[in-house]
Amino acid sequence: MGNKAKWLWYPGDYETALFNKCMAERHERDVLITPFWRMDSHYVTVKFYSDFTLTKPNDITIKVDGSFNIYIEGIGYIYDFTGVLKLPAGEYHMQILVNNVAQLPCIYVDGEELKSSSQTFRVTCQDDVFYPAAEGKFDDPDISPNKKVKREKEVFPVSVQNTDKGVLYDFGQEISARLSVEGCEIGTTFVCYYGESLDEVFDERHCEQLDRVEVKESVIETSVTKAFRYLLIKKDTHYEKITILSEVSEVENKGYFKSNDKLLEQIYDVSIHTLDMCKKDFFLDGAKRDRWAWSGDAYQSYLVNYYSFCDDETVKRTIIALKGKEPIKTHINHIMDYTMYWILSLYDYLNYGGDKSFIAEIYDSAKGYVDFLLNRRNDDGLLYNLPNDWVFIDWADMDNRGETSFEQILFVETLKRFGEITRIVGKGDGALYDEIANELLSKTIEVFWKDGRFVHARTDGKLQNKVTRYANMFAVMFDLLDEEKTKSVIDNVLLNDDVQQITTPYMRFYEQVTLSKIASEQNIVAEIEKYWGGMLNEGATTFWEAYDPKETGKEKYAMYGRPYGKSLCHAWGANPIYLIFNCILGIKPLCVGYELFICKPKLWMMPDFECVCPIGKGKLHIFYDKTNFSIRAENGNGYLEMPEDFLLCGNADIEGSKYIIHDGEELSFIKKEG
């Protein structure tokens, strides 16, 4: 066997155990804040089985995290085990039972003819259901999954100054780091404050993050990273040297965007930094405050990730962790819409990543959540706000009690996409879910459609007068309405400034995606520069959880009733990456796994630029300078739809109105004169 041995565990348990550690790292000041949704644990007792044949004597090294026993049929339990199992040639049926309450039960087996892998071991949690053991990239016998160490690098401040409150360090942009401090005075308390803004770091009573460490040795290290731009070491705190250790992403950005429009280029760069800050072992919502994986936040992060880092492993890890264990009793994160975003994320993962085997493995869990949703409808077949459900939608002034039109529209698309997943992985009758979706859409129109648009909600049987953008724009974005109703929504809601405006990057993202589909006269670049550029004008070095240009002074940092409660580094703020590549340049997968792509650029709104856009495992290189346009695929094949005012230079294969882009081939165009 030429393959390396791998550490093995019960499927999903590595993600679960790691998730529990990650979700317990949130602090508000020095108070631990853990998630308020159900958190599951790994199985504490796991049994690994292997049937194998040795053609000659083997010395087999076995390492285990946890208490364990080894049993071999015909031999019995292995007593006085010293770490190496010496076996003669023969056929064997071996089991290794591992118990570990505190950490992930896992094993590593390495012999000349037996190496631990998902092909050589199966596993059960003692329920008589067996699966191939799970494996990852852990192939070092001395570093089990429980000993994973985060990559770090030292970073340096751009300025250090003494103030009347202590020593202030400014790192020039937001970072995520922990501290190593030397020369501390034993018996004292080391105190420091963190801030995403100067106002926050100097507000000792209200800043969201701080560290207080009782000094028992001259060198101390903080254990959990904090997100900050500014660090204030409290006055009269004794220390000689401080080292700032910043987390380093394991996956680098695979995209690239440069332009003569330096504001748009800066927005792209800050978006990349924002997502990178929030992409740890999981896709987290914000770097400073929650540090939790929220399904709705993660859904958008996945989409942006497909156009930047292409970190499929972290996508899968987050999907698995959010899924939790059966039985299903609550919504994911306790939020109705977030359960549906989780199902939608599987469909996108298929299109962008192409990993059908993973989706097939998780299909039964997805079906469980679909059934959970179906069983929580009322007599009208509508989802509604049950006790302990959180209908989130967005941070906005609106009444989400009863039945909201948004949740129905989101469920319609969820059912349609789950039906498509069912067909792709061959797990059942996808048409069944299409039928339920169509029935729900008809009922939603019957109940909520009024004066040419969807009303927000029906509460206690009474239709609200309030109209919001959410259901209306999602219905258009998902192509759920006929031409007449679509036009009505565009005129009465999407292009109507009297309808309540959106102030979060979260829903501003969907609004811009929708406008890119139906309103070609809308200059999305101008909207990006106005909204996200507005945050840069406020001094942002990462993009925020919410932004309202009308808020000024310290008011712009407040949220949740706390003066600095707003996250100034929030994953959904990185959405311009997707808007540029998907909505403006029109780069999208046409089939599972990006086997074919389409590029349909709206060049009229673009400045001069050059970029590299990931297309699955490949890349798309584009250059544009108002007159010339060129495109080249690297490890990819697809189609190009060009504006009519550009002429092809040279030859190309054509299919209908589309140019065919072959792998490695460059197509060049020039703009017509006049």
C-alpha positions in Angstrom: 0.0 0.0 0.0 1.5 3.3 -1.1 -1.1 5.6 0.6 -0.4 7.2 3.9 -2.4 6.2 7.0 -4.9 8.8 8.1 -6.6 9.6 11.5 -10.2 8.3 11.4 -13.3 9.3 13.2 -17.1 8.9 13.1 -18.6 10.8 10.2 -19.5 14.4 11.1 -18.0 14.2 14.6 -14.8 16.1 13.8 -16.9 19.0 12.5 -19.2 18.7 15.6 -16.3 18.7 18.1 -14.5 21.5 16.3 -17.7 23.5 16.1 -18.3 23.2 19.8 -14.8 24.6 20.5 -15.2 27.4 18.0 -18.7 28.5 19.2 -17.4 28.7 22.8 -14.8 31.3 21.9 -17.2 34.2 22.0 -16.8 36.7 24.8 -18.4 40.0 25.6 -15.7 41.7 27.5 -14.7 38.9 29.9 -18.1 37.0 29.9 -18.4 33.8 28.0 -21.4 33.8 25.6 -22.4 30.5 24.1 -25.0 29.8 21.3 -28.6 29.9 22.3 -29.5 27.1 19.9 -29.1 23.4 20.5 -25.4 22.3 20.4 -24.8 18.6 19.8 -21.7 16.7 20.8 -19.6 14.0 19.2 -20.4 10.4 20.1 -18.3 9.6 23.1 -18.1 5.8 22.4 -17.2 4.8 18.9 -16.2 1.4 17.5 -13.9 1.0 14.5 -14.0 -2.3 12.4 -11.5 -3.6 9.8 -11.4 -6.9 7.9 -8.0 -7.3 6.4 -5.5 -9.9 5.1 -1.7 -9.9 5.8 0.4 -11.8 3.3 3.4 -11.7 5.7 4.1 -10.7 9.3 3.3 -7.0 10.0 4.2 -4.6 12.8 1.1 -2.4 13.0 1.3 0.9 14.9 -1.9 1.9 16.6 -2.5 5.4 18.1 -5.8 6.4 19.8 -7.2 9.5 21.3 -9.2 8.2 24.3 -9.5 5.1 26.4 -9.7 2.0 24.2 -9.5 -1.7 23.7 -8.5 -3.8 20.7 -10.3 -7.1 20.0 -9.4 -9.5 17.2 -11.7 -12.4 16.3 -10.0 -15.7 17.2 -7.4 -14.0 19.4 -9.6 -12.0 21.8 -8.7 -8.7 23.6 -5.1 -7.5 23.3 -3.6 -7.2 26.7 -0.4 -5.3 27.6 -0.6 -3.3 24.4 2.5 -1.2 24.0 1.6 0.7 20.8 2.6 -1.8 18.2 0.6 -4.9 17.2 2.7 -7.8 15.9 0.6 -10.0 13.7 1.6 -13.0 11.5 0.2 -13.5 8.0 -3.5 -14.4 7.9 -7.0 -13.0 7.7 -8.2 -10.8 10.5 -11.4 -9.2 11.8 -10.4 -6.4 14.2 -12.3 -3.9 16.2 -11.0 -0.9 18.2 -13.5 0.6 20.7 -12.7 4.1 21.8 -14.2 6.2 24.5 -13.5 9.9 24.9 -15.9 12.2 26.6 -13.8 15.4 26.3 -12.5 15.1 22.8 -13.1 13.4 19.4 -12.6 9.6 19.6 -10.2 8.9 16.7 -7.6 6.3 15.7 -4.5 6.0 13.5 -3.3 2.6 12.2 -0.1 2.1 10.2 1.4 -1.1 9.0 3.0 -2.3 5.8 -0.3 -3.9 4.6 -2.9 -2.2 6.8 -3.3 1.6 6.9 -6.2 3.4 8.4 -8.5 5.0 5.8 -12.1 5.4 4.9 -11.7 2.3 2.6 -10.1 0.0 5.3 -12.3 0.9 8.4 -16.0 1.2 9.0 -17.4 2.7 12.2 -20.5 2.7 14.4 -21.6 4.7 17.4 -22.9 1.4 18.9 -26.3 1.7 17.3 -25.6 -1.2 14.8 -25.5 1.3 11.9 -22.2 1.2 10.1 -20.6 3.8 7.9 -17.2 4.1 6.2 -14.9 5.9 8.8 -14.3 9.6 8.1 -10.9 10.9 7.3 -9.3 14.3 6.5 -5.9 15.6 5.9 -4.5 14.4 9.2 -1.7 11.9 8.3 0.9 12.8 11.0 0.8 10.1 13.7 1.8 12.6 16.3 -0.8 15.3 15.4 -4.4 14.0 15.8 -7.4 16.1 14.8 -7.7 17.1 18.5 -4.2 18.7 18.3 -4.8 20.9 15.3 -2.9 24.1 15.7 -3.9 27.3 14.0 -1.4 29.0 11.7 -0.1 32.3 13.0 2.2 35.1 12.0 3.6 38.1 13.8 2.1 41.4 12.8 3.3 44.9 13.7 1.5 48.1 14.4 1.7 51.1 12.1 2.0 53.4 15.1 2.5 53.2 18.9 1.7 56.2 21.1 1.5 56.9 24.8 -1.9 58.4 25.9 -3.4 59.4 29.2 -5.2 56.0 29.3 -2.2 53.8 28.3 -0.2 52.7 25.3 -2.2 52.7 22.1 -1.3 50.4 19.2 -2.8 51.1 15.7 -2.5 48.2 13.2 -3.8 50.3 10.3 -6.6 47.8 9.5 -8.7 45.2 11.3 -6.8 42.1 12.3 -7.7 38.9 14.2 -5.0 38.1 16.7 -4.0 37.1 20.2 -1.2 38.5 22.4 2.1 37.1 23.8 3.4 39.4 26.5 6.8 39.2 28.1 8.2 40.9 31.2 5.0 41.0 33.1 5.1 41.7 36.9 4.0 38.6 38.8 1.1 39.2 41.1 -0.4 42.0 39.0 -3.2 42.0 36.5 -2.5 42.6 32.8 -5.4 44.6 31.4 -5.9 45.6 27.7 -8.8 46.8 25.6 -9.6 46.2 22.0 -11.5 48.4 19.5 -12.6 48.3 16.0 -12.7 52.1 16.3 -10.8 54.7 18.4 -14.1 55.5 20.2 -14.4 51.9 21.2 -10.9 51.2 22.4 -10.9 54.3 24.6 -14.2 53.5 26.2 -13.1 51.2 29.0 -16.6 50.6 30.3 -18.3 49.8 27.0 -15.8 48.3 24.6 -16.9 44.9 23.4 -13.6 43.1 23.9 -11.0 43.2 26.6 -8.5 40.8 28.3 -7.8 40.7 32.1 -5.0 38.2 32.9 -3.8 37.4 36.4 0.0 37.3 36.0 1.4 34.2 37.6 4.5 34.0 35.3 6.5 36.8 33.6 5.2 35.6 30.2 1.5 35.5 29.5 -0.5 34.5 26.4 -4.1 35.2 25.6 -5.8 32.1 24.5 -8.6 33.4 22.2 -8.1 35.7 19.2 -9.8 39.0 19.2 -10.8 41.2 16.2 -9.5 44.8 16.4 -7.7 47.6 14.7 -6.7 49.3 18.0 -5.2 47.9 21.1 -4.9 49.8 24.4 -2.7 48.5 27.2 -4.1 50.1 30.3 -2.0 52.7 32.0 0.4 51.5 34.7 0.2 47.9 33.3 3.8 46.6 33.5 5.3 44.7 30.6 8.5 44.8 28.5 7.5 43.3 25.1 4.3 42.4 23.3 4.0 40.2 20.3 0.8 40.2 18.2 0.1 36.8 16.6 -2.4 37.0 13.8 -4.4 34.1 12.4 -3.3 33.0 8.9 -5.9 31.6 6.5 -5.1 28.1 5.2 -6.5 28.9 1.8 -5.5 32.0 -0.2 -7.8 34.1 -2.5 -7.7 32.7 -6.0 -9.2 35.8 -7.6 -7.8 39.1 -8.7 -9.3 42.5 -9.6 -7.5 45.7 -10.6 -9.0 48.8 -12.1 -8.3 52.4 -12.9 -11.4 53.0 -10.7 -9.4 52.9 -7.5 -12.6 53.0 -5.3 -14.0 49.9 -6.9 -10.6 48.2 -6.6 -10.4 49.2 -3.0 -13.9 47.8 -2.4 -12.9 44.5 -3.9 -9.7 44.3 -1.7 -11.5 45.2 1.5 -14.2 42.7 0.7 -11.5 40.0 0.3 -10.0 41.0 3.7 -13.5 41.0 5.3 -14.3 37.5 4.2 -10.8 36.3 5.1 -11.2 37.7 8.6 -14.5 35.8 9.1 -13.4 32.5 7.5 -11.8 30.5 10.3 -12.5 26.8 10.8 -16.0 27.7 9.8 -17.6 30.6 8.0 -18.5 32.9 10.9 -20.8 35.9 10.8 -18.5 38.5 12.3 -14.9 38.6 13.5 -15.5 40.7 16.7 -18.8 40.0 18.3 -20.7 36.8 17.5 -18.0 34.7 16.0 -20.7 32.1 15.4 -21.8 30.2 12.3 -25.2 31.5 11.3 -26.7 29.6 8.4 -28.1 32.7 6.6 -24.8 34.6 6.9 -22.9 31.5 5.9 -25.0 31.0 2.8 -23.9 34.4 1.4 -20.3 33.7 2.5 -20.3 30.4 0.4 -21.5 32.4 -2.7 -18.7 35.0 -2.2 -16.2 32.2 -1.5 -16.9 30.5 -4.8 -15.6 33.7 -6.5 -12.6 34.2 -4.3 -11.1 31.5 -2.0 -12.9 28.5 -3.4 -12.5 26.9 0.0 -14.8 23.9 -0.4 -13.6 22.2 2.7 -14.6 25.0 5.0 -18.0 25.1 3.2 -18.5 21.4 3.8 -17.3 21.7 7.4 -19.8 24.5 8.1 -22.7 22.7 6.4 -22.0 19.6 8.4 -21.7 21.5 11.7 -24.8 23.5 11.2 -26.8 20.4 10.4 -26.4 19.0 13.9 -27.6 15.5 14.9 -30.9 13.9 14.6 -33.7 14.0 15.7 -34.5 17.3 14.2 -36.5 19.3 16.7 -35.7 22.9 16.0 -34.7 25.1 13.0 -31.1 25.6 12.3 -29.9 28.5 14.6 -33.6 28.5 15.7 -34.3 30.7 12.7 -37.0 29.6 10.1 -35.3 31.2 7.1 -31.9 29.9 8.1 -33.1 26.3 7.8 -34.1 27.1 4.2 -30.8 28.8 3.4 -29.0 25.7 4.6 -30.9 23.6 2.1 -30.3 26.1 -0.7 -26.6 26.0 0.1 -26.5 22.3 -0.9 -27.8 23.2 -4.4 -25.2 25.9 -4.9 -22.4 23.6 -3.6 -23.4 21.1 -6.3 -23.2 23.8 -9.0 -20.0 25.4 -8.0 -18.2 22.5 -6.4 -19.6 19.5 -8.2 -19.2 17.1 -5.2 -22.2 14.8 -5.7 -20.9 12.3 -3.2 -21.0 14.8 -0.4 -24.5 15.9 -1.3 -25.6 12.2 -1.5 -24.2 11.6 2.0 -26.0 14.5 3.5 -29.2 14.1 1.5 -31.2 12.3 4.2 -30.5 15.1 6.6 -31.6 17.6 4.1 -34.8 15.7 3.5 -35.3 15.6 7.2 -35.3 19.4 7.3 -37.6 19.6 4.3 -40.0 17.3 6.1 -39.6 19.3 9.3 -40.7 22.4 7.4 -43.6 20.7 5.6 -44.9 19.4 8.9 -44.9 22.9 10.5 -47.3 24.5 8.1 -50.8 25.6 9.1 -54.1 24.5 7.6 -53.6 26.9 4.6 -50.3 25.1 3.9 -48.3 28.2 4.9 -45.3 28.5 7.2 -46.0 30.5 10.3 -44.3 31.8 13.4 -44.6 29.0 16.0 -43.5 29.5 19.6 -39.7 29.5 19.9 -39.2 30.1 16.2 -37.3 33.1 15.1 -38.5 34.6 11.8 -35.5 36.9 11.1 -35.6 38.0 7.5 -33.5 41.1 8.2 -32.6 43.8 10.8 -35.5 46.2 10.0 -38.6 47.6 11.5 -41.3 45.1 10.6 -43.7 42.7 12.3 -42.9 39.1 11.5 -45.6 37.5 13.6 -48.1 35.1 11.9 -47.4 34.2 8.3 -44.9 36.4 6.3 -44.9 36.4 2.5 -41.1 36.2 2.5 -41.0 32.8 4.3 -43.4 31.4 1.8 -41.4 32.6 -1.2 -38.2 31.4 0.2 -39.8 28.0 0.9 -41.1 27.8 -2.7 -37.5 28.1 -4.0 -36.2 25.8 -1.4 -38.6 23.1 -2.5 -37.8 23.6 -6.1 -34.1 23.3 -5.5 -34.4 20.3 -3.3 -36.4 18.7 -6.0 -33.5 19.3 -8.4 -31.0 18.0 -5.8 -33.2 14.8 -5.5 -33.0 14.3 -9.3 -29.2 15.0 -9.5 -28.2 12.5 -6.8 -30.9 10.0 -7.8 -32.5 9.8 -4.4 -36.2 10.0 -5.2 -39.0 11.8 -7.0 -38.0 15.4 -7.5 -41.2 16.2 -9.2 -43.0 15.7 -5.9 -41.3 18.8 -4.4 -42.0 20.8 -7.6 -45.7 20.1 -7.2 -45.7 21.2 -3.5 -43.8 24.3 -4.5 -46.2 25.3 -7.2 -49.2 24.8 -4.8 -47.5 26.9 -2.2 -46.7 29.7 -4.7 -50.4 29.8 -5.8 -51.5 30.0 -2.2 -49.0 32.7 -1.5 -50.2 34.8 -4.4 -53.8 34.2 -3.3 -53.2 35.4 0.3 -50.5 38.1 0.0 -50.8 39.6 -3.5 -52.5 43.0 -3.2 -52.3 46.1 -5.4 -49.7 44.6 -7.7 -47.2 43.5 -5.0 -46.8 41.2 -2.0 -47.9 42.5 1.4 -45.4 41.7 4.1 -47.5 39.5 6.5 -50.8 38.2 7.7 -51.2 38.3 11.5 -54.1 36.7 13.4 -55.9 36.3 10.1 -55.6 40.0 9.2 -53.5 41.1 6.3 -51.0 43.8 7.2 -50.9 47.1 5.2 -47.1 47.1 5.3 -45.2 46.4 2.1 -41.5 45.5 2.3 -39.0 44.6 -0.4 -38.1 41.1 0.8 -40.7 38.8 -0.6 -41.1 40.9 -3.7 -37.5 41.0 -4.7 -36.9 37.3 -3.9 -39.9 36.3 -6.1 -38.3 38.2 -8.9 -34.8 37.0 -8.2 -36.0 33.4 -8.2 -38.1 33.9 -11.4 -41.3 32.8 -9.7 -43.6 35.3 -11.2 -45.1 35.7 -14.7 -44.1 38.7 -16.8 -47.0 40.9 -15.7 -46.5 40.3 -12.0 -42.7 40.7 -12.4 -43.2 44.1 -14.0 -45.6 45.1 -11.4 -43.1 44.3 -8.6 -40.4 46.2 -10.4 -42.5 49.3 -10.7 -44.3 49.1 -7.4 -41.5 47.9 -5.1 -38.0 47.5 -6.5 -37.8 50.9 -8.2 -40.1 52.6 -5.7 -38.2 54.7 -3.1 -41.3 55.0 -1.0 -41.0 51.4 0.0 -38.9 50.9 3.2 -35.2 51.0 2.3 -32.7 48.3 3.1 -29.8 49.2 5.4 -27.9 46.0 5.8 -25.3 44.6 3.4 -27.1 41.3 4.0 -30.3 42.2 2.1 -28.7 44.9 0.0 -26.9 42.0 -1.6 -30.1 40.3 -2.7 -31.5 43.6 -3.8 -28.5 44.2 -6.1 -28.6 40.6 -7.4 -32.3 41.1 -8.3 -31.8 44.5 -10.0 -29.0 43.0 -12.1 -31.5 40.5 -13.4 -34.3 42.8 -14.4 -33.2 46.4 -14.6 -30.4 46.8 -17.1 -30.5 50.6 -16.6 -29.5 50.2 -13.0 -25.8 50.9 -12.6 -24.8 48.3 -10.0 -21.2 49.6 -9.9 -22.5 53.1 -8.9 -24.6 51.4 -6.2 -21.7 49.4 -4.9 -19.5 52.5 -4.8 -22.2 54.6 -3.1 -23.1 52.0 -0.4 -19.8 50.2 0.3 -17.8 53.2 -0.6 -19.8 55.1 2.0 -18.3 52.8 4.7 -14.8 53.4 3.4 -15.5 57.1 3.7 -16.3 56.5 7.3 -12.8 55.0 7.7 -13.8 51.3 7.4 -11.0 48.8 6.8 -13.5 45.9 6.7 -17.2 46.1 5.8 -19.9 46.3 8.5 -22.9 44.4 9.7 -25.2 47.4 8.9 -24.6 50.8 7.4 -27.0 53.8 7.4 -25.4 57.0 5.9 -27.7 59.1 8.1 -26.0 57.8 11.3 -23.1 60.0 12.4 -20.5 60.1 15.2 -20.6 57.3 17.7 -24.2 56.5 16.7 -22.9 54.6 13.7 -21.2 52.0 15.9 -24.2 51.2 18.0 -26.5 48.2 17.7 -28.5 45.9 20.0 -28.7 48.6 22.6 -24.9 48.7 23.0 -22.7 51.6 22.0 -20.3 49.4 20.1 -22.5 46.4 19.4 -22.3 46.7 15.7 -19.8 44.4 14.0 -17.4 46.4 11.8 -16.1 43.2 10.2 -19.1 41.2 9.0 -18.9 38.4 6.4 -22.0 39.5 4.5 -20.2 42.9 4.0 -17.9 41.1 1.5 -20.7 40.7 -1.1 -19.3 43.1 -3.7 -17.0 40.2 -4.9 -20.1 38.2 -5.9 -21.8 41.3 -7.4 -18.8 42.1 -9.6 -18.1 38.6 -10.9 -21.6 37.1 -11.0 -24.0 40.0 -11.5 -21.9 42.5 -13.5 -19.5 40.2 -15.4 -22.2 37.5 -15.6 -19.8 34.6 -14.8 -21.9 31.6 -13.6 -21.8 27.8 -13.7 -24.1 26.3 -16.3 -24.1 22.8 -14.9 -22.9 20.8 -11.9 -19.3 21.4 -11.0 -18.7 24.3 -13.4 -18.2 21.8 -16.3 -19.5 24.6 -18.4 -19.7 28.3 -17.6 -21.3 31.4 -19.0 -19.9 34.9 -19.1 -22.3 37.7 -20.1 -20.6 41.0 -19.1 -22.4 44.3 -18.6 -19.5 46.3 -19.9 -21.3 49.6 -20.2 -21.2 50.2 -16.4 -17.6 49.0 -15.9 -14.4 51.1 -15.7 -11.2 49.8 -17.2 -10.2 46.6 -15.4 -8.4 43.3 -15.5 -9.3 40.3 -13.3 -9.0 36.7 -12.6 -12.2 34.9 -11.6 -12.2 31.4 -10.2 -14.4 29.0 -12.2 -14.5 25.9 -10.1 -11.0 24.3 -10.4 -10.1 26.7 -13.2 -9.8 30.4 -13.8 -11.1 33.0 -16.2 -8.8 35.8 -17.2 -10.4 39.1 -18.5 -9.0 42.4 -19.7 -11.1 45.5 -20.6 -10.1 49.1 -21.4 -13.3 50.6 -22.9 -12.1 49.8 -26.4 -10.6 46.3 -26.1 -11.9 43.2 -24.4 -10.2 39.8 -24.1 -11.0 36.7 -22.2 -9.1 33.4 -21.7 -10.2 30.3 -19.8 -7.7 28.3 -17.8 -8.9 24.8 -17.1 -12.4 25.5 -18.2 -14.8 25.6 -21.1 -17.9 27.8 -21.6 -19.8 30.4 -23.5 -19.5 34.2 -23.9 -22.3 36.6 -24.7 -20.9 40.0 -25.7 -22.7 43.3 -26.0 -23.7 44.1 -29.6 -21.3 47.0 -29.9 -18.2 44.8 -29.8 -16.6 43.0 -32.8 -14.7 39.8 -32.6 -11.0 40.0 -33.6 -10.1 36.8 -35.4 -12.1 33.5 -35.4 -14.2 31.7 -32.8 -16.7 28.9 -32.7 -20.2 30.2 -32.3 -23.3 28.5 -31.0 -26.4 30.7 -31.6 -25.6 34.1 -30.1 -22.8 32.8 -27.9 -19.1 32.5 -28.6 -17.6 29.2 -27.4 -14.6 29.5 -25.1 -12.3 26.5 -25.2 -9.8 25.7 -22.5 -6.6 27.8 -23.0 -8.0 29.8 -25.9 -8.2 33.6 -25.8 -10.9 35.6 -27.6 -10.4 39.3 -28.3 -12.9 42.0 -29.2 -12.8 45.6 -30.2 -15.6 48.2 -29.7 -17.3 49.5 -32.8 -16.5 53.1 -33.7 -19.3 55.5 -33.0 
